[in-house]
Amino acid sequence: MKSRHILFGIALLLAPAASCWAQSGGFQRLTIPDTSGFERTIPAFTVDVPSGWQGSGVVFWDNTQCPQTVPSMRWQARSPNGEHVFELLPRWASQMADPVLGNSMPGCPTMPFSSIRDYLEHLARQRHPAGRILDYRPRPDLVAQLQVPPALSVPGGPVQNRNWGEAGEILVGWDENGRQMRESIMVSGTFMEMRMDMPMTGPARSLSLYTSAAATMRAPDGQLDLALFNHMRSSVRADANWQARMNKHESEMTRIAIKGSRERSQIITKSNAEANRIRNQTWENQQKSQEAAHASFINTIRGVQPHHDPHSGGTVELSNQHDHSWRLNDGTYYQTDDPSFNPYVELGVDGTELEPVDY
């Protein structure tokens, strides 16, 4: 593999030339439908693609698969000549389980992923078994958009949890009918680690991974347009009605899960109070992690970050593309990447910097 980011740098240099044909006709907004989650097909997401491209695919609910990935999407848009393809892939969830702690994610694969790069290399090999991994780069900008839930750990307790986010992008090359092809794959994910010192067997550790929908872009070698790729990926937005119905669905599922957990806890407590405490702590961490992973998935593709608004006492959704958000005294909001920004000096009006909501 060449030096880090060299090949990605070459692709970025080629991007402006490749973008000309896409920009000449402008962009069109396509809809990704949800065909099976509710009583009828409804719009779930929109995405901006170059005019003339054709889209296909849906948001789907497959209850025979890993529950932590329901719902997911599989959708793609193709250029008129079929050589440029943008895809959104299903979410992923897996666990590196411990023999003592067991598998807390029934129905989900057991995979030894300890980094987002491990997962991306696995995904690249799945998509292109005869392909070559040409380069990899971390994507801290995508990590900044994640809403990683706080780890639920009791100081000095038997179970210690740690949660963190990672994101990356990988470049793959392969031969297709004598022609060299390239594909960039990017994804962000949340890792949740649980450690426990067992009296008889020693330290035990499990590690779970939950990802957002991976995005990919493929084209002939020399024509991979990373600028266009980023534009389409960041344009994905959730439909307001679909999101409202999803929020209601998630609330109901959480209520049912909590009720079931309490009933199980009462039974377990009668036989083994300590075992029940450990299981309950583990379940609560997973429940909050799943809720936060879903919220992160929705907000990332919507391109928003909730912030505390001290003026209203509630929250306000602003773009997640900036590091600092301010509420000015005239009632407007201002966002910047400048950590030393002073609204009175720059704009002539005082303001309050807003804190992002910590899930």
Protein Blocks (a to p, Z undefined) as FASTA:
>chain_A
ZZehklmmmmmmmmmmmmmmmmmnopaddddddfklmmbdcdfbdcdddehiaceddddd
dfkbcfklcccdddddddfkopaccddddddddddddfklopabghiacdddfbfklmmm
mmmmmmmmmbccfbdcddfklmmmpccddddddehiabdcddddddddddddddeehiac
dddddddddddddddddfklopaddddddddddddddddehiacfklmmmmmmmpccdfk
lmmmmmmmmmmmmmmmmmmmmmmmmmmmmmommlmmmmmmmmmmmmmmmmmmmmmmmmmm
nopacdddfknopacdddfkbfbdcddfkopacddfbfkbcfklmnopacdddddddZZ
